[in-house]
Amino acid sequence: MNINRPAAAYPYAAPAFEQTPAGHPTLVMGNDPGPDGPDGQAGPQPTRADKRWYFVLMATCIGLFVLSWAVIDRYSGLAAVIVSAVALAIPPFAVIVANVASATDRRRR
């Protein structure tokens, strides 16, 4: 029994623990387009301002969660739940802000 090679059911498999040579194309299984996207080119990166807005929104979200359950909960449970609900609504907007650059690029095509 050789544990370094896969079973005979897939005869074209590379031996286990073997690195592919540099510059050698690798097989991508399934419909995964890879890191460059479906058309072979990477999309635009978010601008510095977009990244800053994303960071501020996510930091606010985390801060509100910590504030609501570490401080506000001692005074009012209902207020803590309301602040948590507000914090829960922030991440979708943060993602929209982070993807503004790629969305505007798709509209120009």
Backbone as a chain_set.jsonl record, in Angstrom:
{"seq": "MNINRPAAAYPYAAPAFEQTPAGHPTLVMGNDPGPDGPDGQAGPQPTRADKRWYFVLMATCIGLFVLSWAVIDRYSGLAAVIVSAVALAIPPFAVIVANVASATDRRRR", "coords": {"N": [[0.849, -1.182, 0.0], [0.688, 2.11, -1.001], [0.917, 5.143, 0.391], [1.465, 7.6, -0.623], [0.384, 8.093, -3.079], [-2.659, 8.736, -4.899], [-5.728, 6.772, -5.064], [-6.358, 4.255, -7.615], [-8.573, 5.01, -9.039], [-8.516, 7.524, -10.142], [-6.481, 8.016, -12.477], [-4.887, 10.06, -13.53], [-4.057, 11.751, -11.59], [-1.845, 13.842, -9.784], [1.031, 12.852, -7.924], [0.726, 12.7, -4.365], [1.921, 15.224, -2.097], [3.649, 16.455, -3.844], [5.11, 19.209, -5.417], [3.975, 21.499, -7.896], [5.788, 22.472, -10.815], [7.367, 25.713, -11.17], [5.563, 28.163, -12.929], [4.0, 26.338, -14.213], [0.859, 25.474, -15.534], [-2.071, 25.155, -13.54], [-4.747, 22.935, -12.814], [-8.042, 23.958, -12.493], [-10.681, 23.031, -10.619], [-14.158, 22.529, -11.223], [-16.412, 25.329, -11.615], [-14.95, 27.5, -10.826], [-13.752, 30.675, -11.287], [-11.295, 31.636, -10.54], [-8.796, 33.884, -9.094], [-8.776, 36.077, -10.769], [-11.249, 36.65, -11.803], [-14.225, 36.109, -13.903], [-13.733, 37.009, -16.529], [-11.04, 36.967, -16.872], [-9.6, 39.115, -15.949], [-8.638, 41.066, -13.172], [-10.907, 42.858, -11.102], [-11.551, 46.381, -10.431], [-9.811, 47.838, -7.697], [-10.94, 48.897, -4.441], [-11.093, 52.385, -3.657], [-8.899, 54.447, -1.656], [-10.373, 56.085, 0.019], [-12.822, 54.716, 0.052], [-12.039, 52.376, 1.384], [-11.385, 53.494, 3.826], [-13.88, 54.454, 4.691], [-15.224, 51.981, 4.904], [-13.746, 50.793, 6.972], [-14.297, 52.598, 9.079], [-17.093, 52.307, 9.333], [-17.308, 49.553, 10.018], [-15.811, 49.506, 12.38], [-17.417, 51.149, 13.929], [-19.674, 49.517, 14.077], [-18.71, 47.28, 15.561], [-17.973, 48.65, 17.872], [-20.481, 49.582, 18.758], [-21.762, 47.145, 19.372], [-20.144, 46.213, 21.504], [-20.433, 48.344, 23.29], [-23.207, 48.23, 23.725], [-23.647, 45.734, 25.06], [-21.848, 45.767, 27.137], [-22.13, 48.114, 28.566], [-24.647, 49.558, 28.202], [-26.487, 47.542, 28.672], [-26.547, 47.218, 31.413], [-28.172, 49.204, 32.308], [-30.511, 49.25, 30.72], [-32.128, 46.677, 29.228], [-33.726, 46.571, 26.938], [-32.883, 48.847, 25.527], [-30.284, 48.046, 24.969], [-30.735, 45.936, 23.199], [-31.904, 47.33, 21.082], [-29.79, 49.025, 20.283], [-28.018, 47.046, 19.478], [-29.437, 46.034, 17.295], [-29.29, 48.211, 15.565], [-26.527, 48.213, 15.16], [-26.332, 45.799, 13.856], [-27.405, 46.372, 11.394], [-25.475, 47.844, 10.085], [-23.186, 46.481, 8.735], [-24.085, 45.521, 6.052], [-24.316, 47.963, 4.645], [-21.687, 48.827, 4.826], [-20.381, 46.983, 3.192], [-21.519, 47.611, 0.738], [-20.459, 50.179, 0.397], [-17.751, 49.489, 0.193], [-17.707, 48.174, -2.243], [-18.243, 50.007, -4.22], [-16.49, 50.978, -6.205], [-16.067, 48.774, -7.988], [-18.671, 48.387, -8.832], [-19.326, 50.751, -10.223], [-17.491, 50.484, -12.271], [-18.48, 48.249, -13.629], [-20.813, 49.272, -14.66], [-19.924, 50.967, -16.645], [-19.173, 49.366, -18.779]], "CA": [[0.0, 0.0, 0.0], [1.468, 3.328, -1.123], [0.08, 6.242, 0.879], [1.852, 8.834, -1.286], [-0.317, 8.232, -4.343], [-4.101, 8.508, -4.768], [-6.234, 5.481, -5.528], [-6.321, 4.062, -9.057], [-9.794, 5.504, -9.654], [-8.185, 8.749, -10.861], [-5.105, 7.696, -12.886], [-4.122, 11.23, -13.958], [-3.787, 12.595, -10.436], [-0.438, 14.016, -9.442], [1.335, 12.211, -6.643], [0.552, 13.55, -3.199], [3.105, 15.86, -1.54], [4.547, 16.901, -4.908], [4.857, 20.576, -5.825], [3.993, 21.71, -9.337], [6.903, 23.343, -11.184], [7.04, 27.128, -11.327], [5.069, 28.508, -14.255], [3.189, 25.256, -14.747], [-0.557, 25.764, -15.316], [-2.745, 24.227, -12.648], [-6.126, 22.631, -13.159], [-9.024, 24.492, -11.565], [-11.842, 22.148, -10.651], [-15.465, 23.173, -11.158], [-16.61, 26.574, -12.346], [-14.256, 28.567, -10.125], [-13.017, 31.478, -12.264], [-9.986, 31.994, -10.021], [-8.72, 35.211, -8.489], [-8.866, 37.151, -11.757], [-12.628, 36.87, -12.226], [-14.66, 35.29, -15.036], [-13.237, 37.467, -17.824], [-9.597, 36.874, -16.894], [-8.961, 40.314, -15.423], [-9.084, 41.44, -11.837], [-11.72, 44.059, -11.089], [-10.886, 47.52, -9.805], [-9.69, 47.814, -6.244], [-11.603, 50.047, -3.823], [-10.222, 53.53, -3.425], [-8.474, 54.613, -0.266], [-11.505, 56.658, 0.756], [-13.792, 53.638, 0.261], [-11.501, 51.511, 2.434], [-11.488, 54.224, 5.089], [-15.293, 54.421, 5.083], [-15.519, 50.612, 5.325], [-13.133, 50.62, 8.285], [-15.044, 53.396, 10.065], [-18.405, 51.684, 9.548], [-17.167, 48.289, 10.741], [-15.381, 49.829, 13.744], [-18.622, 51.634, 14.61], [-20.507, 48.34, 14.338], [-18.136, 46.536, 16.687], [-18.08, 49.508, 19.047], [-21.869, 49.586, 19.244], [-22.029, 45.854, 20.029], [-19.459, 46.187, 22.8], [-21.09, 49.329, 24.144], [-24.558, 47.816, 24.104], [-23.693, 44.617, 25.988], [-20.972, 45.987, 28.289], [-22.513, 49.3, 29.333], [-26.072, 49.889, 28.133], [-27.258, 46.426, 29.22], [-26.668, 47.394, 32.871], [-29.224, 50.178, 32.588], [-31.753, 48.892, 30.047], [-31.973, 45.561, 28.285], [-34.375, 46.932, 25.679], [-32.003, 49.773, 24.818], [-29.147, 47.264, 24.461], [-31.205, 45.197, 22.02], [-32.108, 48.309, 20.004], [-28.463, 49.425, 19.802], [-27.489, 45.892, 18.753], [-30.129, 45.971, 16.007], [-28.687, 49.256, 14.736], [-25.197, 47.716, 14.795], [-26.52, 44.695, 12.914], [-27.757, 46.922, 10.083], [-24.349, 48.573, 9.502], [-22.314, 45.757, 7.797], [-24.468, 45.538, 4.629], [-23.962, 49.258, 4.059], [-20.227, 48.871, 4.711], [-20.013, 46.203, 2.01], [-21.913, 48.409, -0.426], [-19.458, 51.233, 0.261], [-16.487, 48.893, -0.244], [-17.819, 47.69, -3.617], [-18.677, 51.081, -5.111], [-15.573, 51.085, -7.339], [-16.322, 47.739, -8.98], [-20.018, 48.566, -9.378], [-19.284, 51.798, -11.242], [-16.748, 49.967, -13.42], [-19.358, 47.352, -14.38], [-21.808, 50.07, -15.385], [-19.304, 51.61, -17.808], [-18.935, 48.395, -19.863]], "C": [[0.892, 1.242, 0.0], [0.588, 4.498, -0.706], [0.417, 7.567, 0.212], [1.115, 9.063, -2.595], [-1.815, 8.008, -4.135], [-4.502, 7.147, -5.327], [-6.256, 5.434, -7.049], [-7.561, 4.582, -9.758], [-9.539, 6.771, -10.466], [-6.732, 8.643, -11.324], [-4.271, 8.922, -13.257], [-3.769, 12.162, -12.805], [-2.283, 12.683, -10.197], [-0.177, 13.329, -8.113], [1.168, 13.198, -5.494], [1.904, 14.076, -2.737], [4.084, 16.327, -2.611], [4.145, 18.315, -5.323], [4.845, 20.66, -7.349], [5.139, 22.654, -9.671], [6.433, 24.787, -11.364], [6.615, 27.405, -12.762], [4.202, 27.446, -14.887], [1.716, 25.571, -14.509], [-1.181, 24.713, -14.405], [-4.193, 24.074, -13.075], [-7.044, 23.193, -12.088], [-10.277, 23.645, -11.706], [-13.129, 22.962, -10.571], [-15.521, 24.441, -11.992], [-15.924, 27.758, -11.691], [-13.44, 29.385, -11.124], [-11.632, 31.868, -11.787], [-9.969, 33.42, -9.514], [-8.889, 36.345, -9.486], [-10.281, 37.413, -12.24], [-12.961, 36.076, -13.479], [-14.09, 35.734, -16.372], [-11.713, 37.508, -17.881], [-8.876, 38.098, -16.368], [-9.516, 40.617, -14.044], [-9.886, 42.734, -11.923], [-10.988, 45.195, -10.394], [-10.874, 47.379, -8.284], [-10.413, 49.03, -5.663], [-10.601, 51.173, -3.58], [-9.867, 53.609, -1.943], [-9.612, 55.172, 0.591], [-12.565, 55.6, 1.032], [-13.323, 52.695, 1.375], [-11.617, 52.179, 3.802], [-12.932, 54.215, 5.592], [-15.694, 53.038, 5.583], [-14.981, 50.374, 6.735], [-13.914, 51.363, 9.369], [-16.401, 52.746, 10.361], [-18.288, 50.39, 10.344], [-16.681, 48.519, 12.174], [-16.56, 50.353, 14.561], [-19.532, 50.468, 14.976], [-19.992, 47.566, 15.547], [-18.243, 47.347, 17.967], [-19.485, 49.538, 19.624], [-22.231, 48.268, 19.934], [-21.392, 45.803, 21.412], [-20.129, 47.154, 23.769], [-22.45, 48.84, 24.624], [-24.557, 46.715, 25.162], [-22.742, 44.768, 27.16], [-21.458, 47.134, 29.164], [-24.031, 49.473, 29.364], [-26.936, 48.797, 28.756], [-27.457, 46.563, 30.729], [-27.818, 48.326, 33.242], [-30.559, 49.787, 31.957], [-31.488, 47.789, 29.024], [-32.58, 45.871, 26.931], [-33.501, 47.88, 24.863], [-30.793, 49.04, 24.236], [-29.538, 46.483, 23.216], [-31.394, 46.145, 20.84], [-30.766, 48.749, 19.422], [-27.82, 48.276, 19.029], [-28.148, 45.754, 17.382], [-29.593, 47.031, 15.05], [-27.305, 48.804, 14.254], [-25.291, 46.588, 13.768], [-26.828, 45.191, 11.506], [-26.574, 47.6, 9.393], [-23.535, 47.757, 8.493], [-22.791, 45.692, 6.346], [-24.135, 46.859, 3.938], [-22.456, 49.4, 3.894], [-19.751, 48.098, 3.482], [-20.381, 46.957, 0.737], [-20.9, 49.513, -0.669], [-18.154, 50.665, -0.287], [-16.532, 48.462, -1.706], [-18.26, 48.753, -4.61], [-17.804, 51.144, -6.36], [-15.862, 50.026, -8.397], [-17.701, 47.871, -9.589], [-20.017, 49.646, -10.448], [-18.503, 51.338, -12.452], [-17.625, 49.046, -14.257], [-20.387, 48.127, -15.17], [-21.225, 50.707, -16.637], [-19.127, 50.666, -18.981], [-20.11, 48.275, -20.769]], "O": [[1.738, 1.412, 0.877], [-0.389, 4.81, -1.388], [-0.266, 8.563, 0.449], [1.22, 10.148, -3.169], [-2.211, 7.194, -3.3], [-3.709, 6.467, -5.978], [-6.179, 6.475, -7.701], [-7.595, 4.592, -10.988], [-10.29, 7.057, -11.398], [-5.835, 9.132, -10.636], [-3.045, 8.825, -13.294], [-3.238, 13.25, -13.029], [-1.552, 11.712, -10.388], [-1.07, 13.236, -7.271], [1.44, 14.39, -5.643], [2.928, 13.432, -2.966], [5.25, 16.572, -2.302], [2.966, 18.583, -5.554], [5.617, 19.972, -8.017], [5.436, 23.554, -8.886], [5.268, 25.047, -11.666], [7.247, 26.926, -13.704], [3.712, 27.637, -16.0], [1.345, 25.907, -13.384], [-0.856, 23.528, -14.492], [-4.785, 24.996, -13.636], [-6.847, 22.932, -10.901], [-10.861, 23.556, -12.786], [-13.161, 23.994, -9.901], [-14.77, 24.602, -12.954], [-16.276, 28.904, -11.968], [-12.526, 28.848, -11.75], [-10.852, 32.394, -12.579], [-10.999, 34.094, -9.502], [-9.125, 37.482, -9.076], [-10.489, 38.334, -13.029], [-12.083, 35.438, -14.059], [-13.971, 34.911, -17.28], [-11.149, 38.03, -18.843], [-7.645, 38.117, -16.344], [-10.707, 40.448, -13.784], [-9.574, 43.607, -12.733], [-9.915, 44.987, -9.828], [-11.816, 46.865, -7.682], [-10.492, 50.073, -6.311], [-9.42, 50.933, -3.331], [-10.457, 52.931, -1.102], [-9.786, 54.778, 1.744], [-13.149, 55.577, 2.115], [-14.122, 52.268, 2.209], [-11.908, 51.525, 4.803], [-13.179, 53.996, 6.778], [-16.42, 52.922, 6.57], [-15.676, 49.821, 7.587], [-14.162, 50.821, 10.446], [-16.804, 52.651, 11.52], [-19.084, 50.151, 11.252], [-17.093, 47.802, 13.086], [-16.688, 50.04, 15.744], [-20.099, 50.441, 16.069], [-20.759, 47.237, 16.451], [-18.565, 46.807, 19.026], [-19.66, 49.521, 20.842], [-22.922, 48.266, 20.953], [-22.034, 45.394, 22.38], [-20.363, 46.819, 24.93], [-22.804, 49.016, 25.79], [-25.382, 46.748, 26.075], [-22.81, 43.978, 28.101], [-21.225, 47.131, 30.373], [-24.629, 49.527, 30.439], [-27.998, 49.086, 29.307], [-28.447, 46.065, 31.264], [-28.366, 48.251, 34.341], [-31.613, 49.963, 32.567], [-30.717, 47.966, 28.081], [-32.032, 45.492, 25.896], [-33.391, 47.733, 23.646], [-30.329, 49.368, 23.144], [-28.75, 46.38, 22.276], [-31.071, 45.787, 19.708], [-30.619, 48.838, 18.203], [-27.146, 48.511, 18.026], [-27.483, 45.393, 16.411], [-29.456, 46.775, 13.853], [-26.955, 48.988, 13.089], [-24.419, 46.449, 12.91], [-26.539, 44.5, 10.529], [-26.669, 47.905, 8.204], [-23.204, 48.306, 7.442], [-21.952, 45.802, 5.453], [-23.72, 46.869, 2.779], [-21.991, 50.019, 2.937], [-18.814, 48.523, 2.807], [-19.627, 46.939, -0.236], [-20.519, 49.764, -1.812], [-17.518, 51.287, -1.138], [-15.486, 48.391, -2.35], [-18.618, 48.423, -5.741], [-18.318, 51.342, -7.461], [-15.898, 50.344, -9.586], [-17.897, 47.506, -10.749], [-20.651, 49.472, -11.489], [-18.812, 51.755, -13.568], [-17.524, 49.059, -15.484], [-20.797, 47.689, -16.245], [-21.955, 50.964, -17.594], [-18.943, 51.136, -20.104], [-20.074, 47.504, -21.728]]}, "num_chains": 1, "name": "protein.A"}
